[in-house]
């Protein structure tokens, strides 16, 4: 994999924090920034993935509701009536 040099602009206080963090980790500035960007991109969730997850959870919720309703119908037909025990 080739490396391409780029130029970015950072406010001085942010650059100072980057340099301090890189020193603490024993990394160069470039390595620290590269690894930080890789972590940030790995944690990013695309809108498509979120939409698919929402649709899946909605389907599961509907399946659970239908299953519960089916169970209640079967239970009502097969179980004896509920009677509260006295004190």
Secondary structure, 3 states (H helix, E strand, C coil): CCCCCCCCCCCHHHHHHHHHHHHHHCCCHHHHHHHHHHHHHHHCCCHHHHHHHHHHHHHHHHHHHHHHHHHHHHHHHHCCCCCCCCC
